[in-house]
Amino acid sequence: MSIGKRSVLGFARNWYGRLERPISSLSLIGGFVFDALTLRRVDFFWENFWVVGHIAIVTICAIWINLLDNKADKKGTPPETDPHRIHFWLVNAMQFFFGGILSVFLVFYFRSGTIATSWPFLLILALAFIANESLKRRYARLSFQIALLFLTFYAFAIYFIPMVLHRISTRVFLISGIASVAAISLVLLILATFSRQRFAGRARRTVPGVIAGILVLVNGLYFLNLIPPLPLSLKRADVFHSLKVNGPGNYTVTTENRTISGIAPIDFVARFFALRQTVRIRPGDPLTVYTAVFSPTSLTTRIVHEWQYYDRAKGEWITRARVPLSVVGGRDGGYRTFSIVSAITPGPWRVDVETPGGQAIGRLNFTVVIQDQEPQLRTETIGRSSSPIQEKNAAQPARTLSQAQN
């Protein structure tokens, strides 16, 4: 009986060793699809428990691998490619769970902005996801392990620390970096204490450079406003001809576009790629931009609607208005806000939704066509009152700032 069990285990081990690459690829793709369908909110306990659990497993595997004898066998086979050695299974477990973490990050960041504002960080995560799948043999290198671990710690801290501190600011972002450095330093301390041979020589010289390089890259993207300020995310953005407040969080709007309660996947694609729409108005008519910005529970902050039009003569975007608005956290569909600007000129327009410091949450693009005849409009009702928070509506001739609530 025991001989039969050993034969089955040996067969399974050898079978997995031969088909390891396609199995790994399918599992990572399947995991990404699963995460995209099941992950809901960045501030939910189980979503973050899932991430923390994966990070813990990856960290343990990285430490364990470096505590083992990493010499090749008599045939010259590296231990990470030999199914008969524990290195092989630790590397595969590390690769699998790291792929799971990256898929979660890709889903959260992918949902959080548009291509125009979030592509740099998405590209970094996508490249790390590809490297995780295609550069398996580099898992035997300490510098590669530390690079992936540190990027993981950093990407998690960027959105988790603001939820813990209930605020978003440059100081909080810097605290996220400090926390990430502290976490990776603890891992390096363990390796330096229990695996001095692996953490000596070249590794001791290259690892600090890898960490410093990632710090410089991520901070550079942040201060260039190329990383969306997670955990905030733009859930909806629309341009309307008019907006009437019926009550807290309840509005009647007029628009040329399809119904506001349209197909959700289409809404997401239009928002993510910041597709340009055409808006037809009569001379002197104002326009209203409506946004729903998600913020985690207990995280109250401010955002800005920056209205810009394209000056064809100068060949540049000119800011017409910067309208500050408050955002209160907790609502699944995002905290509803809007701003109104008049004196609209024909041509390309865009409204950047960003933090007061300039970190972009999303963007709405549209082209204004001015005509004498009344455009064909439809009336829609959006939002429902779910809290007794009082609305603010300060009407002005040139621009109006209004605030909608849960």
Contacts in CASP RR format, 6 or more apart in sequence:
PFRMAT RR
TARGET T0000
AUTHOR 0000-0000-0000
METHOD contacts of the structure
MODEL  1
MSIGKRSVLGFARNWYGRLERPISSLSLIGGFVFDALTLRRVDFFWENFW
VVGHIAIVTICAIWINLLDNKADKKGTPPETDPHRIHFWLVNAMQFFFGG
ILSVFLVFYFRSGTIATSWPFLLILALAFIANESLKRRYARLSFQIALLF
LTFYAFAIYFIPMVLHRISTRVFLISGIASVAAISLVLLILATFSRQRFA
GRARRTVPGVIAGILVLVNGLYFLNLIPPLPLSLKRADVFHSLKVNGPGN
YTVTTENRTISGIAPIDFVARFFALRQTVRIRPGDPLTVYTAVFSPTSLT
TRIVHEWQYYDRAKGEWITRARVPLSVVGGRDGGYRTFSIVSAITPGPWR
VDVETPGGQAIGRLNFTVVIQDQEPQLRTETIGRSSSPIQEKNAAQPART
LSQAQN
13 83 0 8 1.000
13 84 0 8 1.000
14 83 0 8 1.000
16 23 0 8 1.000
16 83 0 8 1.000
17 83 0 8 1.000
17 88 0 8 1.000
20 92 0 8 1.000
24 92 0 8 1.000
24 95 0 8 1.000
24 96 0 8 1.000
24 133 0 8 1.000
24 136 0 8 1.000
25 133 0 8 1.000
27 96 0 8 1.000
28 96 0 8 1.000
28 99 0 8 1.000
28 100 0 8 1.000
28 103 0 8 1.000
28 129 0 8 1.000
28 132 0 8 1.000
28 133 0 8 1.000
31 100 0 8 1.000
31 103 0 8 1.000
32 100 0 8 1.000
32 103 0 8 1.000
32 106 0 8 1.000
32 107 0 8 1.000
35 100 0 8 1.000
35 103 0 8 1.000
35 104 0 8 1.000
35 107 0 8 1.000
36 103 0 8 1.000
36 107 0 8 1.000
39 47 0 8 1.000
39 104 0 8 1.000
39 107 0 8 1.000
39 108 0 8 1.000
40 47 0 8 1.000
40 332 0 8 1.000
41 47 0 8 1.000
41 294 0 8 1.000
41 296 0 8 1.000
41 332 0 8 1.000
42 48 0 8 1.000
42 108 0 8 1.000
42 159 0 8 1.000
42 163 0 8 1.000
42 230 0 8 1.000
42 231 0 8 1.000
42 233 0 8 1.000
42 296 0 8 1.000
43 163 0 8 1.000
43 231 0 8 1.000
43 296 0 8 1.000
43 297 0 8 1.000
43 330 0 8 1.000
47 104 0 8 1.000
48 160 0 8 1.000
50 104 0 8 1.000
51 101 0 8 1.000
51 104 0 8 1.000
51 156 0 8 1.000
52 156 0 8 1.000
54 97 0 8 1.000
54 98 0 8 1.000
54 100 0 8 1.000
54 101 0 8 1.000
54 104 0 8 1.000
55 101 0 8 1.000
55 152 0 8 1.000
55 153 0 8 1.000
55 156 0 8 1.000
57 93 0 8 1.000
57 94 0 8 1.000
57 97 0 8 1.000
58 94 0 8 1.000
58 97 0 8 1.000
58 98 0 8 1.000
58 101 0 8 1.000
58 148 0 8 1.000
58 149 0 8 1.000
58 152 0 8 1.000
59 149 0 8 1.000
59 187 0 8 1.000
61 90 0 8 1.000
61 91 0 8 1.000
61 93 0 8 1.000
61 94 0 8 1.000
61 97 0 8 1.000
62 94 0 8 1.000
62 145 0 8 1.000
62 146 0 8 1.000
62 149 0 8 1.000
62 187 0 8 1.000
63 187 0 8 1.000
63 190 0 8 1.000
63 191 0 8 1.000
64 90 0 8 1.000
65 87 0 8 1.000
65 90 0 8 1.000
65 91 0 8 1.000
65 94 0 8 1.000
65 139 0 8 1.000
65 140 0 8 1.000
65 145 0 8 1.000
66 142 0 8 1.000
66 145 0 8 1.000
66 191 0 8 1.000
66 195 0 8 1.000
66 198 0 8 1.000
66 199 0 8 1.000
67 194 0 8 1.000
67 195 0 8 1.000
68 79 0 8 1.000
68 86 0 8 1.000
68 87 0 8 1.000
68 90 0 8 1.000
69 79 0 8 1.000
70 79 0 8 1.000
70 87 0 8 1.000
70 140 0 8 1.000
70 198 0 8 1.000
71 79 0 8 1.000
72 78 0 8 1.000
72 79 0 8 1.000
73 79 0 8 1.000
73 82 0 8 1.000
73 85 0 8 1.000
78 137 0 8 1.000
78 140 0 8 1.000
79 85 0 8 1.000
79 87 0 8 1.000
79 88 0 8 1.000
79 140 0 8 1.000
80 87 0 8 1.000
80 88 0 8 1.000
80 91 0 8 1.000
80 136 0 8 1.000
80 137 0 8 1.000
80 139 0 8 1.000
80 140 0 8 1.000
81 88 0 8 1.000
81 137 0 8 1.000
82 88 0 8 1.000
83 89 0 8 1.000
87 140 0 8 1.000
91 136 0 8 1.000
91 139 0 8 1.000
91 140 0 8 1.000
94 139 0 8 1.000
94 145 0 8 1.000
95 132 0 8 1.000
95 133 0 8 1.000
95 136 0 8 1.000
95 139 0 8 1.000
98 132 0 8 1.000
98 148 0 8 1.000
98 152 0 8 1.000
99 129 0 8 1.000
99 132 0 8 1.000
99 133 0 8 1.000
101 152 0 8 1.000
101 156 0 8 1.000
102 125 0 8 1.000
102 128 0 8 1.000
102 129 0 8 1.000
102 132 0 8 1.000
102 152 0 8 1.000
103 129 0 8 1.000
105 125 0 8 1.000
105 155 0 8 1.000
105 156 0 8 1.000
106 122 0 8 1.000
106 125 0 8 1.000
106 126 0 8 1.000
106 129 0 8 1.000
108 159 0 8 1.000
108 230 0 8 1.000
109 118 0 8 1.000
109 121 0 8 1.000
109 122 0 8 1.000
109 125 0 8 1.000
109 228 0 8 1.000
109 230 0 8 1.000
110 118 0 8 1.000
110 122 0 8 1.000
110 272 0 8 1.000
111 233 0 8 1.000
111 268 0 8 1.000
112 118 0 8 1.000
112 228 0 8 1.000
112 230 0 8 1.000
112 232 0 8 1.000
112 233 0 8 1.000
112 234 0 8 1.000
112 361 0 8 1.000
113 228 0 8 1.000
113 233 0 8 1.000
113 234 0 8 1.000
113 271 0 8 1.000
113 272 0 8 1.000
113 360 0 8 1.000
113 361 0 8 1.000
113 362 0 8 1.000
114 234 0 8 1.000
114 271 0 8 1.000
114 272 0 8 1.000
114 273 0 8 1.000
114 274 0 8 1.000
114 362 0 8 1.000
114 363 0 8 1.000
115 272 0 8 1.000
115 273 0 8 1.000
115 274 0 8 1.000
116 274 0 8 1.000
116 360 0 8 1.000
116 362 0 8 1.000
116 363 0 8 1.000
117 226 0 8 1.000
117 228 0 8 1.000
117 352 0 8 1.000
117 360 0 8 1.000
117 361 0 8 1.000
117 362 0 8 1.000
117 363 0 8 1.000
118 226 0 8 1.000
118 227 0 8 1.000
118 228 0 8 1.000
118 360 0 8 1.000
118 362 0 8 1.000
120 221 0 8 1.000
120 226 0 8 1.000
120 227 0 8 1.000
121 221 0 8 1.000
121 226 0 8 1.000
121 227 0 8 1.000
121 228 0 8 1.000
124 151 0 8 1.000
124 217 0 8 1.000
124 221 0 8 1.000
125 155 0 8 1.000
128 148 0 8 1.000
128 151 0 8 1.000
131 138 0 8 1.000
131 148 0 8 1.000
132 148 0 8 1.000
135 144 0 8 1.000
138 144 0 8 1.000
139 145 0 8 1.000
142 191 0 8 1.000
142 198 0 8 1.000
142 199 0 8 1.000
142 203 0 8 1.000
142 207 0 8 1.000
143 203 0 8 1.000
143 206 0 8 1.000
143 207 0 8 1.000
143 210 0 8 1.000
146 184 0 8 1.000
146 187 0 8 1.000
146 188 0 8 1.000
146 207 0 8 1.000
146 210 0 8 1.000
146 211 0 8 1.000
147 210 0 8 1.000
147 211 0 8 1.000
147 214 0 8 1.000
149 184 0 8 1.000
149 187 0 8 1.000
150 180 0 8 1.000
150 184 0 8 1.000
150 210 0 8 1.000
150 211 0 8 1.000
150 214 0 8 1.000
151 214 0 8 1.000
153 179 0 8 1.000
153 180 0 8 1.000
153 183 0 8 1.000
153 184 0 8 1.000
154 176 0 8 1.000
154 177 0 8 1.000
154 180 0 8 1.000
154 214 0 8 1.000
154 218 0 8 1.000
157 176 0 8 1.000
157 177 0 8 1.000
157 179 0 8 1.000
157 180 0 8 1.000
157 183 0 8 1.000
158 173 0 8 1.000
158 176 0 8 1.000
158 218 0 8 1.000
158 227 0 8 1.000
158 230 0 8 1.000
159 230 0 8 1.000
159 231 0 8 1.000
160 176 0 8 1.000
161 172 0 8 1.000
161 175 0 8 1.000
161 176 0 8 1.000
161 179 0 8 1.000
162 168 0 8 1.000
162 172 0 8 1.000
162 176 0 8 1.000
162 229 0 8 1.000
162 230 0 8 1.000
162 231 0 8 1.000
162 296 0 8 1.000
162 299 0 8 1.000
163 231 0 8 1.000
163 296 0 8 1.000
163 299 0 8 1.000
165 172 0 8 1.000
165 175 0 8 1.000
166 298 0 8 1.000
166 299 0 8 1.000
166 300 0 8 1.000
167 299 0 8 1.000
167 301 0 8 1.000
168 229 0 8 1.000
168 232 0 8 1.000
168 299 0 8 1.000
168 301 0 8 1.000
168 355 0 8 1.000
170 357 0 8 1.000
173 222 0 8 1.000
177 215 0 8 1.000
177 218 0 8 1.000
181 211 0 8 1.000
181 215 0 8 1.000
184 211 0 8 1.000
188 199 0 8 1.000
188 207 0 8 1.000
191 198 0 8 1.000
191 199 0 8 1.000
192 199 0 8 1.000
199 207 0 8 1.000
218 227 0 8 1.000
220 226 0 8 1.000
221 227 0 8 1.000
222 359 0 8 1.000
225 354 0 8 1.000
225 357 0 8 1.000
225 358 0 8 1.000
225 359 0 8 1.000
225 360 0 8 1.000
226 360 0 8 1.000
227 359 0 8 1.000
228 359 0 8 1.000
228 360 0 8 1.000
228 361 0 8 1.000
228 362 0 8 1.000
229 355 0 8 1.000
229 359 0 8 1.000
229 361 0 8 1.000
231 294 0 8 1.000
231 295 0 8 1.000
231 296 0 8 1.000
231 299 0 8 1.000
232 293 0 8 1.000
232 294 0 8 1.000
232 295 0 8 1.000
232 301 0 8 1.000
232 303 0 8 1.000
232 327 0 8 1.000
232 355 0 8 1.000
232 361 0 8 1.000
233 293 0 8 1.000
233 294 0 8 1.000
233 361 0 8 1.000
234 271 0 8 1.000
234 291 0 8 1.000
234 292 0 8 1.000
234 293 0 8 1.000
234 294 0 8 1.000
234 353 0 8 1.000
234 361 0 8 1.000
234 362 0 8 1.000
235 292 0 8 1.000
235 293 0 8 1.000
235 294 0 8 1.000
235 333 0 8 1.000
235 334 0 8 1.000
236 267 0 8 1.000
236 271 0 8 1.000
236 290 0 8 1.000
236 291 0 8 1.000
236 292 0 8 1.000
236 333 0 8 1.000
236 334 0 8 1.000
237 271 0 8 1.000
237 289 0 8 1.000
237 290 0 8 1.000
237 291 0 8 1.000
237 292 0 8 1.000
237 351 0 8 1.000
237 353 0 8 1.000
237 362 0 8 1.000
237 363 0 8 1.000
237 364 0 8 1.000
238 253 0 8 1.000
238 255 0 8 1.000
238 257 0 8 1.000
238 260 0 8 1.000
238 289 0 8 1.000
238 290 0 8 1.000
238 291 0 8 1.000
238 364 0 8 1.000
239 255 0 8 1.000
239 277 0 8 1.000
239 279 0 8 1.000
239 287 0 8 1.000
239 288 0 8 1.000
239 289 0 8 1.000
239 290 0 8 1.000
239 351 0 8 1.000
239 364 0 8 1.000
239 366 0 8 1.000
240 253 0 8 1.000
240 254 0 8 1.000
240 255 0 8 1.000
240 287 0 8 1.000
240 288 0 8 1.000
240 289 0 8 1.000
240 290 0 8 1.000
241 253 0 8 1.000
241 254 0 8 1.000
241 255 0 8 1.000
241 256 0 8 1.000
241 279 0 8 1.000
241 281 0 8 1.000
241 285 0 8 1.000
241 287 0 8 1.000
241 288 0 8 1.000
241 375 0 8 1.000
241 377 0 8 1.000
242 253 0 8 1.000
242 254 0 8 1.000
242 286 0 8 1.000
242 288 0 8 1.000
243 251 0 8 1.000
243 252 0 8 1.000
243 253 0 8 1.000
243 288 0 8 1.000
243 290 0 8 1.000
243 338 0 8 1.000
243 340 0 8 1.000
243 402 0 8 1.000
244 251 0 8 1.000
244 252 0 8 1.000
244 253 0 8 1.000
245 251 0 8 1.000
245 391 0 8 1.000
245 393 0 8 1.000
245 402 0 8 1.000
245 404 0 8 1.000
246 252 0 8 1.000
246 381 0 8 1.000
247 385 0 8 1.000
247 391 0 8 1.000
248 385 0 8 1.000
248 386 0 8 1.000
248 387 0 8 1.000
248 388 0 8 1.000
248 389 0 8 1.000
248 390 0 8 1.000
248 391 0 8 1.000
248 404 0 8 1.000
248 405 0 8 1.000
248 406 0 8 1.000
249 336 0 8 1.000
249 383 0 8 1.000
249 384 0 8 1.000
249 385 0 8 1.000
249 386 0 8 1.000
249 391 0 8 1.000
249 404 0 8 1.000
249 405 0 8 1.000
249 406 0 8 1.000
250 381 0 8 1.000
250 382 0 8 1.000
250 383 0 8 1.000
250 384 0 8 1.000
250 385 0 8 1.000
251 290 0 8 1.000
251 336 0 8 1.000
251 338 0 8 1.000
251 381 0 8 1.000
251 382 0 8 1.000
251 383 0 8 1.000
251 404 0 8 1.000
252 379 0 8 1.000
252 380 0 8 1.000
252 381 0 8 1.000
253 260 0 8 1.000
253 288 0 8 1.000
253 290 0 8 1.000
253 379 0 8 1.000
253 380 0 8 1.000
253 381 0 8 1.000
253 382 0 8 1.000
254 377 0 8 1.000
254 378 0 8 1.000
254 379 0 8 1.000
254 380 0 8 1.000
255 377 0 8 1.000
255 378 0 8 1.000
255 380 0 8 1.000
256 278 0 8 1.000
256 279 0 8 1.000
256 280 0 8 1.000
256 375 0 8 1.000
256 376 0 8 1.000
256 377 0 8 1.000
256 378 0 8 1.000
257 277 0 8 1.000
259 378 0 8 1.000
259 380 0 8 1.000
260 380 0 8 1.000
260 382 0 8 1.000
261 380 0 8 1.000
261 382 0 8 1.000
269 275 0 8 1.000
274 350 0 8 1.000
274 362 0 8 1.000
274 363 0 8 1.000
274 364 0 8 1.000
274 365 0 8 1.000
275 365 0 8 1.000
276 348 0 8 1.000
276 365 0 8 1.000
276 366 0 8 1.000
276 367 0 8 1.000
277 365 0 8 1.000
277 366 0 8 1.000
277 367 0 8 1.000
278 366 0 8 1.000
278 367 0 8 1.000
278 369 0 8 1.000
279 287 0 8 1.000
279 366 0 8 1.000
279 367 0 8 1.000
279 368 0 8 1.000
279 369 0 8 1.000
280 368 0 8 1.000
280 369 0 8 1.000
280 370 0 8 1.000
280 371 0 8 1.000
280 375 0 8 1.000
281 287 0 8 1.000
281 344 0 8 1.000
281 368 0 8 1.000
281 369 0 8 1.000
281 370 0 8 1.000
281 371 0 8 1.000
281 375 0 8 1.000
282 370 0 8 1.000
282 371 0 8 1.000
282 372 0 8 1.000
282 373 0 8 1.000
282 374 0 8 1.000
282 375 0 8 1.000
283 370 0 8 1.000
283 372 0 8 1.000
284 342 0 8 1.000
284 343 0 8 1.000
284 344 0 8 1.000
285 342 0 8 1.000
285 344 0 8 1.000
286 340 0 8 1.000
286 341 0 8 1.000
286 342 0 8 1.000
286 344 0 8 1.000
286 400 0 8 1.000
287 340 0 8 1.000
287 341 0 8 1.000
287 342 0 8 1.000
287 344 0 8 1.000
287 368 0 8 1.000
288 338 0 8 1.000
288 339 0 8 1.000
288 340 0 8 1.000
289 305 0 8 1.000
289 307 0 8 1.000
289 338 0 8 1.000
289 339 0 8 1.000
289 340 0 8 1.000
289 341 0 8 1.000
289 351 0 8 1.000
289 364 0 8 1.000
290 336 0 8 1.000
290 337 0 8 1.000
290 338 0 8 1.000
290 382 0 8 1.000
290 404 0 8 1.000
291 303 0 8 1.000
291 305 0 8 1.000
291 336 0 8 1.000
291 337 0 8 1.000
291 338 0 8 1.000
291 353 0 8 1.000
291 364 0 8 1.000
292 333 0 8 1.000
292 334 0 8 1.000
292 335 0 8 1.000
292 336 0 8 1.000
292 337 0 8 1.000
293 303 0 8 1.000
293 327 0 8 1.000
293 334 0 8 1.000
293 335 0 8 1.000
293 337 0 8 1.000
293 353 0 8 1.000
293 361 0 8 1.000
294 329 0 8 1.000
294 330 0 8 1.000
294 331 0 8 1.000
294 332 0 8 1.000
294 333 0 8 1.000
294 334 0 8 1.000
294 335 0 8 1.000
295 301 0 8 1.000
295 327 0 8 1.000
295 328 0 8 1.000
295 329 0 8 1.000
295 330 0 8 1.000
295 334 0 8 1.000
295 335 0 8 1.000
296 329 0 8 1.000
296 330 0 8 1.000
297 329 0 8 1.000
297 330 0 8 1.000
298 329 0 8 1.000
298 330 0 8 1.000
299 329 0 8 1.000
300 326 0 8 1.000
300 327 0 8 1.000
300 328 0 8 1.000
300 329 0 8 1.000
301 326 0 8 1.000
301 327 0 8 1.000
301 355 0 8 1.000
302 324 0 8 1.000
302 325 0 8 1.000
302 326 0 8 1.000
302 327 0 8 1.000
302 355 0 8 1.000
302 356 0 8 1.000
303 324 0 8 1.000
303 325 0 8 1.000
303 326 0 8 1.000
303 327 0 8 1.000
303 337 0 8 1.000
303 353 0 8 1.000
303 354 0 8 1.000
303 355 0 8 1.000
303 356 0 8 1.000
303 361 0 8 1.000
304 322 0 8 1.000
304 323 0 8 1.000
304 324 0 8 1.000
304 325 0 8 1.000
304 352 0 8 1.000
304 353 0 8 1.000
304 354 0 8 1.000
304 355 0 8 1.000
304 356 0 8 1.000
304 358 0 8 1.000
305 321 0 8 1.000
305 322 0 8 1.000
305 323 0 8 1.000
305 325 0 8 1.000
305 337 0 8 1.000
305 339 0 8 1.000
305 351 0 8 1.000
305 352 0 8 1.000
305 353 0 8 1.000
306 319 0 8 1.000
306 321 0 8 1.000
306 322 0 8 1.000
306 323 0 8 1.000
306 351 0 8 1.000
306 352 0 8 1.000
306 354 0 8 1.000
307 319 0 8 1.000
307 320 0 8 1.000
307 321 0 8 1.000
307 322 0 8 1.000
307 323 0 8 1.000
307 339 0 8 1.000
307 341 0 8 1.000
307 349 0 8 1.000
307 351 0 8 1.000
308 317 0 8 1.000
308 318 0 8 1.000
308 319 0 8 1.000
308 320 0 8 1.000
308 349 0 8 1.000
308 350 0 8 1.000
308 351 0 8 1.000
308 352 0 8 1.000
309 317 0 8 1.000
309 318 0 8 1.000
309 320 0 8 1.000
309 345 0 8 1.000
309 347 0 8 1.000
309 348 0 8 1.000
309 349 0 8 1.000
310 316 0 8 1.000
310 317 0 8 1.000
310 318 0 8 1.000
310 347 0 8 1.000
310 348 0 8 1.000
310 349 0 8 1.000
310 350 0 8 1.000
311 317 0 8 1.000
311 318 0 8 1.000
312 347 0 8 1.000
317 350 0 8 1.000
320 341 0 8 1.000
320 343 0 8 1.000
321 339 0 8 1.000
321 341 0 8 1.000
321 398 0 8 1.000
321 399 0 8 1.000
323 339 0 8 1.000
323 341 0 8 1.000
323 399 0 8 1.000
323 401 0 8 1.000
324 356 0 8 1.000
324 401 0 8 1.000
325 337 0 8 1.000
325 339 0 8 1.000
325 401 0 8 1.000
325 403 0 8 1.000
326 337 0 8 1.000
326 403 0 8 1.000
327 335 0 8 1.000
327 337 0 8 1.000
328 335 0 8 1.000
328 389 0 8 1.000
328 405 0 8 1.000
328 406 0 8 1.000
329 335 0 8 1.000
330 406 0 8 1.000
331 386 0 8 1.000
331 406 0 8 1.000
335 404 0 8 1.000
335 405 0 8 1.000
335 406 0 8 1.000
336 383 0 8 1.000
336 404 0 8 1.000
336 405 0 8 1.000
336 406 0 8 1.000
337 402 0 8 1.000
337 403 0 8 1.000
337 404 0 8 1.000
338 402 0 8 1.000
338 403 0 8 1.000
338 404 0 8 1.000
339 351 0 8 1.000
339 399 0 8 1.000
339 400 0 8 1.000
339 401 0 8 1.000
339 402 0 8 1.000
340 399 0 8 1.000
340 400 0 8 1.000
340 401 0 8 1.000
340 402 0 8 1.000
341 398 0 8 1.000
341 399 0 8 1.000
341 400 0 8 1.000
342 397 0 8 1.000
342 398 0 8 1.000
342 399 0 8 1.000
343 398 0 8 1.000
344 368 0 8 1.000
344 370 0 8 1.000
345 368 0 8 1.000
345 370 0 8 1.000
346 368 0 8 1.000
346 369 0 8 1.000
346 370 0 8 1.000
347 367 0 8 1.000
347 368 0 8 1.000
347 369 0 8 1.000
348 365 0 8 1.000
348 366 0 8 1.000
348 367 0 8 1.000
348 368 0 8 1.000
349 365 0 8 1.000
349 366 0 8 1.000
349 367 0 8 1.000
349 368 0 8 1.000
350 363 0 8 1.000
350 364 0 8 1.000
350 365 0 8 1.000
350 366 0 8 1.000
351 363 0 8 1.000
351 364 0 8 1.000
352 360 0 8 1.000
352 362 0 8 1.000
352 363 0 8 1.000
353 360 0 8 1.000
353 361 0 8 1.000
353 362 0 8 1.000
353 363 0 8 1.000
353 364 0 8 1.000
354 360 0 8 1.000
354 361 0 8 1.000
354 362 0 8 1.000
355 361 0 8 1.000
386 406 0 8 1.000
387 405 0 8 1.000
387 406 0 8 1.000
389 405 0 8 1.000
389 406 0 8 1.000
391 402 0 8 1.000
391 403 0 8 1.000
391 404 0 8 1.000
391 405 0 8 1.000
392 401 0 8 1.000
392 402 0 8 1.000
392 403 0 8 1.000
393 400 0 8 1.000
393 402 0 8 1.000
393 403 0 8 1.000
394 400 0 8 1.000
394 401 0 8 1.000
394 402 0 8 1.000
END
